[in-house]
Amino acid sequence: MTDWVIDMPSRARVAVEGGGFFPVRRIYCVGQNYAKHIAEMGGSLDPKDRKPPFFFQKPSDAVFTGDKMPYPTITKNLHHEAELVLAIGKGGNDIQTADALSHVYGLAVGLDMTRRDRQAEMKAQGRSWEIAKAFDNAAPISNILAVSDVHSALEEGQIALAVNGSVRQSAPLSDMIWSPAEIIAELSTHYTLMPGDLIFTGTPEGVGPVVVGDMIEVSATGLPVLMLKII
Ligand code: MN
């Protein structure tokens, strides 16, 4: 018996390849981590001026592991953003870049689903665009692959997204402006990282809308595939 005054909400979880579940604590996302995506969103990047990555969050229960994602409310322009996801197994503050990958339990692919129309409205008004990013089911994710040598797993990796069989996003993971290790190091100066945190590492160019009936497939070299239908 416990003293909870209502039923304890269930904890978000993601299945691990080979068995077991990864409990989700927080979902961090990186914005603008691929130069060509910055360009397609109307920004520009001077390669000599490498701005620190910026971060936002989605609620932990935004993880979606089903195969049929309901089209969300209050948008007419739902966009896909295919992203490599880091699953943190060991927490810390002020983590050094050289040590950072030892904090990773495993890897997955995910979708930073975005209400692009709402994001544009909020940007134009100078308001927070949380409503564009942090809605129900906004973070579809594949199974997690436990990885002992993360550096090798990421080397020469490629991430890709197809809608109804047509490739829309395809880029080497080495196109990331901030590497997974650098992201972990920087993020751990903003927040105390904890086991159970997920980090969506940003999307390459080629983001675009999906509609009801579309089948989305996200893959990255050596990682479990994410497939879902928008209903
Ligand atoms: Mn994103």
Residues whose N, C-alpha, C, O or C-beta is under 5 A from the ligand:
A	BS01	MN	V30 E81 D112 G202 T203
